[in-house]
Amino acid sequence: MTHRLNRWLLTLALLLAIPFYWLMIDNNPGKYTARPLPIAELRRLATTLPGARPSAAQFLVLADCAAFGDLFAAGLGLKRRPLAMIGWFLPVRSGSPILIDGLVGPAEARARRYSTYFPGNAERLAAYALPSVLLLQTTRPLTAPSHDPVVDARGPQALAPGVVAIPAPDYAPGARLIYVMLANGRELLFAGDIAPLDESWRELRARSLLAAWWLVPQNRASAYRWLATIARWKREAPRLLVVPGNDDFWLTKPHDPALSDMAVPAAGTSALADRRDDKPLALR
């Protein structure tokens, strides 16, 4: 009886373990290579349009939640990871400011399964959404029309002095990365959904298959190629600051000392730096 029970339990464990591994842990980036797009080309495009480049980059958290790390970076572990929808404001001296992922309403946050929304922060960023502001998004909204300017899907395109959109339609419709060269020469890459966590590009971890099917439909092969490309850009430009799309933990952890003078403020160091709204809205 005991032997039969042990065999039954072992069979049950295998039946559960195999799909769990496949859906949550499996991560195989080895056969995918980086795209033939060097960082030098992004730098060239960033300097093609005349005018002032952004002088800084500041962020506000618009919504947050916690989710299993495996969902956003396959094989990272089941420990719950703090996630955020992050709006970025890039002021431009004597020019129009730029907003990246800054217009997010509670419906959009709810559709993306965030649990808390910060209306005060959203209002502060929306106050900058004037007709003269360039509005950019790394991901196509689920609940509202996109405010993005049209970008040629065949390759990167300069949208403003120092700002280059890198379309990734093979990853997901409307997906893109945004490269920014600040006025002082510092470089940032807003990775969006392609690299939601810092480990996504550092360890070449795409979203789990479960997340790719259920949360954010995506082409996983394309994700690996873009992650490999981001990692190569970082090797080509060691001081490039790769900004993960949704990594709340990354916003507050210490960064490489070589990047300590980047013009991206840490929490609480700027008038527009991150702070949670006094009256958060619970999303249900």
N, C-alpha and C positions, 0 to 999 in steps of 0.2 A: 504493500500500500504506500509506504513512504517513498519507495523507488519510483512508483508511478506518479506520485505527486510531484516529486523533484523534476521528473521529465516534463510534466505538464507546466510547471512553473518556468523551467528553462525555455520551453517552446514559447510560452507567453512573453517572456522577457525578450526573446529574439524578435518576435512579431512586433513588439513595441519599439525596440532599440533600432532596428533597421530603418523604418520610416522616419524616426526621430533624427537619426544621424543624417539621412538624406535631406530632410526638410529644413533642419536647423543648423547643422554643423558642417556639412560638406562644403569645402572651399578649395577650388583647384585652379589657381591662376597661372600655373606654370607654362601652359602652351600659348598664352596670349602675349603678344608683343606690343610695345608702345607705338603710337601713331607717328608718321613721319612729319611731325610739326615741331620744330625746335623753338626754344624760348626766344631765340634771336628774332624769329619772325613776329612774335607777339610784341617784342620791344620795338621793332620797326614800325608796326602798325600803330602802336601807342603814340608815336611821335609824328604821324603823318598829318594830323589835323592841327591847324594853328589855334593858339589860345592857351589859357591857363589850365593846368592840370589840377585835380583835387589836391587839397592841402592836408587832409587828414581823413581818418575813417573812424566813425563812432557807432556804437550799437545800443539797441534796446531790445530786451526780451519781450515778445508779444504774446507768447503762450508757452506753457511747459507741461511736462508729464514725465513719467518714468516707464521704461520698457526693458524687456530682456535684451541684453547686448547682442545675443545671437541673431536677433531679428534684423539688426542694422549692420552687423558685421559678422558674417557666418563664422562660427567656431570661436567667437570671442568669449562666450560663457553665458550662463543663465543669470548672473548677477544683474539686478535692475540698474539701468543706466539713465541718468537725468538727461532729458532731451529738451530742446527749445526751438521755437520758431523765432528767428533772429532778424530784426530789421536793421539795416545799415544806412547811415547818412554820411555822405561825402561832400563837405563844403568845398566850394571853389571860389577863391579870391577873385573878385571882379568878373564872376561868371555864374552860370546857373548851377545850383547844387544837384547832386545825384542821389537818388534813393534806390537801394537794392533790397528787394524782398520786404519793402516797408509797408505796403498796403495789405494788411491781413485783418479780416473781420472775424467775429466769433463763429460764423457759419463755416468759414474756411478752416479754422482751427479745429472745429468739431468734426468736419469731414475727414481731417487727417488724424483723428483720434487723440487729440490733445485734451488734457483734463482741466486745465486752468488757463483762462484768458485774462490779459491785463489791459483793460480798455484805456486807462490813463496813458500808458506807454504808446498804445496805438494812436491815440488822439495827438500826442506830442509829435509823432512822426507824420501823421496825416496833415498836420499844420504846415508841413513843408511841401506838401503835394500841390503846389501851385502850377499854373500852366507852363511856367518857365522851367520847372524841374524835370530832369530826365528820369523817368521811372523805369527801372529794370527789374527783371525777375529771373531767377535761376531755374524755376519750375513753373509749368503752366498751372494756373489756379484751377481748383476743382469746382468752385461754386460761383465764380465771377469771371467776366471777360478779362483777357490780358490787357495790360496797359503798355506793353513793350512796343518799341518801334520795330518795324519789320526787319528781320535779319536774314540775309541770304544763307540758306542752309548748306551751301556748298563749301563754306570755309569761314575762318575768323574775319571779323569786320570791325573797324574802328567806328565807335558810335559818338565819341566825344574825345577831346584831348586827354590822352592818358587812359582811355577806357576802351577795351576790346571785348566784344562778345564772341564766344567760341561755341557755335551751335553743336548740339549732340543729338540730332533727331533719331539716330540709330539706337540710342539708349532708351529714349522715351520721347513722345511728341512734346515739343516745346522745351525740352531740356537744354541747358547751356551752362557753360562755365563763364566767368567774367574775370578778365585780367585787368588790373589797375596799376598804373605807374603814377605814384604821387609826385607832387611838385619837387620834393627833395630827392627823387630818384628811387625811393623805396618801392618795392613791388609786392602786390597782394594777388592772390587767386581765390575767388569765391567759388567753391566747388559744388555747392548746391546738393541735390539729391544723389549725385554720382559718388560723393564722399561725405556721407552724413556725419561720420565720426572721424576723429583724428587717426584712429587705427585703420580706417578704411583704405587710405592711400599709403600709410607707413608700412602696413603689413599686407597690403593687397587683398583686402577682405571685402567682397561684394556682399550685398544683402543676402540673407538666407533665401532659399527657394520658397519657403512659406511666405516670407515678406514680399518677395518679387511677384508672387501670384496674388496675394491677398491685400497687402497694404499699398504698395506702389508698383504697378505693372512696369516691368523693365526688361530690357534685353541684357541678360547676364554676361554674355560674351562681350558685348560692347562695354559693359561696366568694367570688366577686367582690363580691356585695352585702354580705357580712359584712366583708370587707376594707375596702370603702368606708365602712362604718359605723364601724369602728375608727378609720380615719383622721379621720372627722368628729368622733368623741368626743375625739380628741387635739387637734383644733382648738378644740373647745369647752372643753377642760380641758388647757391646755398642760403642766401638771405631772403629768398622768396618766402613770404608768409602764406601758407595754405590755410584758408579759412574753411573749416568743415561746415556743412550745411545746417546741422542740428545738434551739435555737441555742446550741451550746457556745461559739462564738466570742463571742456577745453577753455571756455571763457574765463575760468577762474584759476586754473592751475598755472604754475610758473612756466614760462617759455624759455627757450634757448637763450642764454645770456647774450649771444650775438644779435638777437632780435630785440633786446630790451629797449632800444631807443626807437623802435618802430612807432609810427604815429597812430597806432591803434590803442586807445586807452583801455586799461584794465578796469574792472568794476569799481565804480565810485571815484574815478580820478578825473572826470570831466562833467561839464554841465549836461551832456547828453550821453554819458556813459551808463552802463546797465544799472538799473535798480528795479525791483519788483514793485508793481503798482500797489498803493495802499489799500485799494478795494478790488481785489481780483474777482473774476467772475468764474464760478464753477461751471464747466460744460457737462451736460448730461445727454 
